Amino acid sequence: MLKIKNLHAGVEENEILNGINLEVNPGEVHAIMGPNGSGKSTLAAVIAGKEEFEISEGHIEFEGEDLEDAAPEERAHKGIFMSFQYPVEIPGVSVTNFIKTAINESRKARGEEEMPANKMLKLIREKSELLEIDRKFLSRSLNQGFSGGEKKRNEIFQMAMLEPKLAILDETDSGLDIDALRIVAHGVNKLRSKDNAVIVITHYQRLLDYIIPDFVHVLQEGKIVKSGSKDLALELEDKGYDWLKDEVVPQ
Amino acid sequence: MGSKHTENIDLREKLVSSFLAFQSHVDVDHPVHDIRSEAIRNFEIKGFPNRKEEAWKYTSLGKLQKIDFSIFPKKVNALEYSDVKQYFLHEMDTYKIVFIDGIYSSYLSETTHDGVDICLMSAALTKPIYEPIIELYFNKAAKGEDSLTSLNTAFSKEGAYIYIPKSKAPIKPIEIIHFATGKESSLMLQPRNLIIAEENAELQIIERHQSLTSNDVLTNAVTEIFAAKNSIVDYYKVQNDSSNASLIDNTYISQKQGSAVHVHTFSFGGNITRNNLNFYQDGERIDSTLKGVTILNNKQHVDHHTLVHHQQPNCESHQDYKGIYADKATGVFNGKIIVDEVAQKTNAFQQNNNILISDDATINTKPQLEIFADDVKCSHGCTIGQLDEEALFYLRARGIPRKEAQALLMYAFANNVLESVRIPELKLRINKLIAEKLGVHLGFDL
């Protein structure tokens, strides 16, 4: 589904990603861990198509297509979703209207009809129940005055509504208390299927107790220095990141 | 275009000499005529303001003065309601005072004398029954040295006259609409409005100038609003005119104790638009609110000059203007606040935020504070920026294309000014105008 080959990317002269190789197949959950500044969020943003970052070498393929020239909205239309670490506040636009717009723009781009209102309502009800979101919450302005936990839950609600093929969760666990974490993780797990994949980006192992990864990768200085099973996350929790400093994954 | 550009005409001279002809159409024995005569003298001396004056530094009337405007409405032109329905707030019932090329249209209007007077200035300036009120209020707030106000005063004859007696409120909002049909190749209009809300009275007004032609139109309007003790006045100015229509709006508001006057100015189009909005607080516990959303493109120009004069203690003023400028559009915001020495415990707030979405767009923004009292809270701030790239990326990552995402962010930027619009139908209408102006269909009613 997603193939990243020898990806070098950065801002102007400053290279942040230093030759990333990663393959994600349908049905898999990958966790990407690493210390602050290792390039985790950059990797997520580059996959989602943030134009601030320039790819100097290597490429990203999604379902066999090179993503290089695809705008962020085109990637979204193909089924790539990124849950933001810092979701943006949009006063005057309700959560419901925002998600309606997002869904119908994607449908439009795929040459489909707009989703009928009753179907949309049903979907909103179903997904908001899954994430234990109050109806009143849905008529509030998007992210405006939301607590950290509400913002993250709202991100996963959007993900549930959009049903992406590939979901990238960028530090979704930061700012969540244990109850919110459980709800968010439950939401993500409910949406897992053999056809879609999830990349969980996190600093801590905690979220991985709830969203069990098939693979764990450690990112350091813009490179994946170690890959392993879910046990690697526990090891990292125990030992920290320093012991991996000199590791290099064989190409 | 249909306008005649002649090198030799001088609009000032033409106006001054037209005053002689004008006198034969009005009652020169009426007390108001002395005021007119004095006003034309002031205009004759001063002429049109030019860019050497600080207050007109960024707005030039030079080109307009080269146009050979018709100064008097010549003939009665008719319009079918179905052709202009879109310019009315037709989603709801309203009183309507409608003018076509400067002449009152009884066919399109709905006035009343039932407990309140919602009618015509021409009646108020001629019928003896109105004389005491006219004597008390006419030109009392607008008096002064401003040459364009004087010009309007000199030719004051027609416009809206609204009188709300003590503790009364009209049952529905009042629309004041001026249409220009283009039957004249270029037309100058000078409507004069007088609005009086007596103690505890309450009213809502929506004003609109609409040219239906590509011929040149220049409107030099003066509106005086008197808000007596504890009255509430909501005034909405919808400026979305065609690209050859220019407007100079001079609004003077005199407030007494405990009154609240809210003026919203929505500037979405026109050639040159100049808004001179002046508040004078003459009493305690007064609330003056000035809000504006300006969205311009092409070569449109809007100049907001506001003045709030705090003359008594314990009053408030709130100014919040948002501007979005595209293409080669230019904007001006100049917000003057005067706090007299006696006006202790004044709370004056002013904010002007702007987004430039093109490298060729310009905004000149300037707060002007003259504070002579020592126990006051005055805050002001202005920002000029571009759309937040991070926010744009967020929306695009959800599948919303760049153009729609930009529009959504601009809408969000302007939104808080809309929150205080107290007529839901109008709010919806403004939302639609904003979406239209931003050139997007967002798939839902904002």
HADDOCK unambig.tbl for C-alpha pairs under 7 A between the chains (distance, minus, plus):
assign (segid A and resid 48 and name CA) (segid B and resid 397 and name CA) 6.58 0.50 0.50
assign (segid A and resid 50 and name CA) (segid B and resid 393 and name CA) 6.63 0.50 0.50
assign (segid A and resid 72 and name CA) (segid B and resid 396 and name CA) 5.52 0.50 0.50
assign (segid A and resid 72 and name CA) (segid B and resid 397 and name CA) 5.08 0.50 0.50
assign (segid A and resid 73 and name CA) (segid B and resid 396 and name CA) 4.64 0.50 0.50
assign (segid A and resid 73 and name CA) (segid B and resid 397 and name CA) 5.33 0.50 0.50
assign (segid A and resid 73 and name CA) (segid B and resid 398 and name CA) 6.56 0.50 0.50
assign (segid A and resid 73 and name CA) (segid B and resid 399 and name CA) 4.12 0.50 0.50
assign (segid A and resid 73 and name CA) (segid B and resid 400 and name CA) 5.86 0.50 0.50
assign (segid A and resid 73 and name CA) (segid B and resid 401 and name CA) 5.65 0.50 0.50
assign (segid A and resid 74 and name CA) (segid B and resid 399 and name CA) 6.77 0.50 0.50
assign (segid A and resid 76 and name CA) (segid B and resid 397 and name CA) 5.73 0.50 0.50
assign (segid A and resid 76 and name CA) (segid B and resid 398 and name CA) 5.92 0.50 0.50
assign (segid A and resid 76 and name CA) (segid B and resid 399 and name CA) 4.89 0.50 0.50
assign (segid A and resid 77 and name CA) (segid B and resid 399 and name CA) 5.83 0.50 0.50
assign (segid A and resid 81 and name CA) (segid B and resid 397 and name CA) 6.97 0.50 0.50
assign (segid A and resid 88 and name CA) (segid B and resid 391 and name CA) 5.66 0.50 0.50
assign (segid A and resid 88 and name CA) (segid B and resid 394 and name CA) 6.83 0.50 0.50
assign (segid A and resid 90 and name CA) (segid B and resid 409 and name CA) 6.94 0.50 0.50
assign (segid A and resid 90 and name CA) (segid B and resid 412 and name CA) 5.63 0.50 0.50
assign (segid A and resid 91 and name CA) (segid B and resid 412 and name CA) 4.98 0.50 0.50
assign (segid A and resid 91 and name CA) (segid B and resid 415 and name CA) 6.81 0.50 0.50
assign (segid A and resid 92 and name CA) (segid B and resid 412 and name CA) 5.62 0.50 0.50
assign (segid A and resid 92 and name CA) (segid B and resid 415 and name CA) 5.82 0.50 0.50
assign (segid A and resid 97 and name CA) (segid B and resid 444 and name CA) 6.75 0.50 0.50
assign (segid A and resid 101 and name CA) (segid B and resid 442 and name CA) 6.59 0.50 0.50
assign (segid A and resid 101 and name CA) (segid B and resid 443 and name CA) 6.03 0.50 0.50
assign (segid A and resid 102 and name CA) (segid B and resid 398 and name CA) 5.77 0.50 0.50
assign (segid A and resid 102 and name CA) (segid B and resid 399 and name CA) 5.55 0.50 0.50
assign (segid A and resid 102 and name CA) (segid B and resid 400 and name CA) 5.66 0.50 0.50
assign (segid A and resid 105 and name CA) (segid B and resid 399 and name CA) 6.20 0.50 0.50
assign (segid A and resid 105 and name CA) (segid B and resid 400 and name CA) 5.92 0.50 0.50
assign (segid A and resid 106 and name CA) (segid B and resid 399 and name CA) 5.67 0.50 0.50
